[in-house]
């Protein structure tokens, strides 16, 4: 990027404030609907892929704040789309865990991340060489847990610094995952991975909200996590949370600078390496 506007360092602290405000606005709409779920209008985008007016209204509230306060940034959102542009782009999931929400399961979140593009100046001493998540907010309104992180600074849960677990092996680990539910084309790869995980770990959990799986990995509740065929907005914020909590969150194919394609593996350095070795024999790498 050669445009002079891209030589001005991003205000990461300001961006975090905006993201927190937007996440609370989106969550307020979700919680207003939470006790009236039977009244929600629900559409089917595809098999097991639901969207409700709660998703749409939460996203609208989030986008309104982001556009008003950071008009130069791009926006990529689950329900309304968009494209990367400018110095950085917001990636928004206004309701991660829609199926949980619609069934009254209190495990869902608003997820917002700012991904800075290659060539963007982060500070007086660093210019990014690849696209990188730099601000993250994952807000779980049912538990009133706000996870947030800033590139190079750290990760927090309700103001307290968090860190990934120090569990050294998968045999001692509780790992999280996500089952195929919408795209079943990779089931032949995934099911052997799940079989191995069940037989080599302390336990496997599937809670149904990828952003919270990553946030819980960042704070040490889970020791590792993997999932396939997600969307970019599912993993953008959680990727930074894990990285800033001292862990690893990456594309399981090793191609992209962050898991923008939705094939994510995360944990501390030991568990991630062992988990990667476990899934590799079953992973069909694209041409």
BELBEL-V185956 format. One record per residue. SS is DSSP state (H for helix, E for strand, C for the rest). PHI is phi in whole degrees, 0 to 359 (none if undefined). PSI is psi in whole degrees, 0 to 359 (none if undefined). Layout:
SS/PHI/PSI, SS/PHI/PSI
This chain:
C/none/125, C/249/348, C/302/139, H/297/335, H/294/338, H/274/358, H/270/352, C/275/125, C/301/143, C/296/141, C/272/89, H/291/324, H/296/317, H/295/320, H/296/323, H/297/316, H/301/318, H/296/315, H/296/321, H/296/315, H/300/316, H/293/320, H/296/318, H/295/322, H/295/316, H/296/317, H/294/327, H/299/323, H/291/317, H/301/314, H/290/332, H/293/327, H/273/343, H/301/326, C/268/4, C/226/41, H/297/330, H/296/340, H/270/354, C/290/141, C/273/122, E/242/131, E/246/155, E/252/110, E/287/325, E/195/179, C/304/126, C/60/20, E/239/96, E/257/152, E/218/139, E/237/173, H/295/336, H/296/315, H/303/310, H/294/318, H/287/324, H/298/314, H/298/318, H/299/319, H/294/318, H/297/311, H/296/322, H/302/316, H/290/317, H/295/319, H/291/323, H/293/320, H/261/342, C/223/65, C/294/341, C/277/349, C/271/150, E/286/167, E/222/130, E/235/115, E/233/152, C/300/314, C/269/329, C/250/357, E/75/220, E/118/186, E/209/155, C/293/141, C/193/164, C/72/200, C/294/327, E/203/161, E/227/135, E/280/135, E/246/122, E/235/127, E/242/106, E/285/342, E/206/89, E/274/117, C/105/39, H/303/317, H/297/317, H/304/311, H/302/314, H/290/338, C/260/8, C/78/17, C/271/117, C/279/61, C/217/89, C/202/168, E/202/161, E/262/130, E/236/126, E/224/130, E/224/148, E/251/121, E/253/116, E/276/142, C/269/156, C/307/134, C/96/352, C/282/136, E/278/126, E/263/324, E/207/183, C/294/346, C/241/357, E/224/128, E/241/128, C/291/140, C/262/350, C/209/159, C/302/134, E/213/129, E/297/131, E/235/342, E/220/137, E/217/140, E/222/127, E/233/116, E/244/121, E/259/100, C/287/337, C/293/323, C/259/357, C/54/47, E/250/120, E/251/111, E/264/134, E/210/157, E/205/156, E/227/135, C/306/126, C/79/0, C/245/317, E/144/184, E/227/147, E/220/154, E/235/114, C/49/44, C/86/355, E/255/132, E/297/140, C/241/161, C/213/149, C/297/160, C/294/161, C/256/14, C/303/127, C/273/341, C/222/158, H/293/330, H/300/334, H/258/9, C/255/146, E/261/123, E/243/150, E/252/155, E/204/181, C/222/128, C/283/154, C/301/131, C/222/341, C/234/311, C/254/112, C/259/10, C/291/341, C/253/13, H/300/325, H/293/336, H/276/316, H/289/318, H/299/319, H/296/327, H/297/314, H/297/318, H/302/314, H/295/320, H/295/319, H/299/325, H/269/351, H/237/353, C/246/173, C/287/335, E/176/154, E/240/135, E/237/143, C/227/103, C/258/342, C/93/19, C/212/104, H/299/322, H/297/323, H/284/328, H/302/316, H/290/320, H/297/320, H/289/332, H/291/321, H/297/327, C/261/7, C/89/4, C/290/320, C/254/148, C/268/338, E/196/165, E/203/140, E/215/150, E/200/156, C/237/152, C/63/38, C/274/184, C/251/162, H/302/321, H/288/342, H/290/329, H/242/349, H/300/309, H/292/315, H/297/328, H/302/312, H/293/320, H/305/312, H/295/315, H/299/316, H/284/346, C/270/12, C/91/9, C/253/193, E/241/132, E/221/116, E/211/168, E/292/124, C/293/343, C/275/346, C/74/23, C/260/313, C/265/152, C/292/338, C/214/163, C/285/55, C/298/333, C/279/355, C/87/13, C/251/97, E/243/144, E/224/138, E/208/158, E/155/193, C/282/175, H/296/324, H/288/311, H/291/325, H/295/316, H/298/317, H/289/322, H/294/319, H/300/318, H/296/328, H/288/320, H/274/336, H/306/318, C/297/340, C/255/354, C/273/121, C/269/111, C/279/133, C/294/152, C/295/none
